[in-house]
């Protein structure tokens, strides 16, 4: 919501600072913008819009947002014909969103730390770690990991997909990270631009990240800061490469050195700054989405690397 003359702390560093955020639904009719969380388990949009077209302020912007791909939406309210042509701006992890809101960025690291890479390498007595909560997902990542294991690649699995369901708490994870050469950052869906916290949360630790997802990693991330499963013709070739890399001190350390040139920043942008800027320049950004279903459900694909 935008109200001239009032400020909210989240806008202190924004170009436009005359905005506030409110969760008071009684102000729905007077707000300059309304954010709708789509597909959320406990936050439904509803069967029909809260304001009908005849009563809605034509200058009120409606924004739809979500951190998950459509394949993992818990409800389909947005697919109702009653919601067509109601939304003005998108705020998603997708970079073609009106207000992009990715999980993170890599930025150049400041300064050069004196890192003893040989000592780091010598501590790595375990192969790969996979931390995962959901097994049966659209990307079939569990099947992919099991195929890696069948091909001789040792993976320690924790969480919902492990044999005993055991999870790792933050303290234990911090202790065991130095022991592992690789961490698997496999997404639950293969979707455009979707790189989740699995990559950005694990980046700043001293291991090599193996990614599997639908994003164009080569376009979005610096070269050699990860290993992409899609760069290999099959799982056997991937496993052979990883095994050799893990046992080659010089090549492994070189990956760590390249990684150290960057730092992972979670939720780097303040999406509210862009919303506020748009509200202050509303004429430049007038638009609407005729069909949310068409926009949202044209971005994901089935895995092809398990055939």
Secondary structure, 3 states (H helix, E strand, C coil): CECCCCCCHHHCCCCCCCECCCCCHHHCCCCCEEEEECCECCECCCCCCCCCCCCCCCCCEEEEECCCCHHHCCCCHHHCHHHCCCECEEECCCCCCCCCCCCEEEEECCCCCCCCHHHHHHCCCEEEEEEECCCCCCCCHHHHHHHHHHCCCCEEEEECCCCCCCCCCHHHHHHHHHHEEEEEEECCCCECCCCCHHHHCCCCCCCEEEEECCCCHHHHCCCCCCEEHHHCCCHHHHHHHHHHHHCCHHHHHHHHHHHCCEEEEECCCCHHHHHHHHHCCHHHHCCCECCHHHHHCCCECCCCCCC
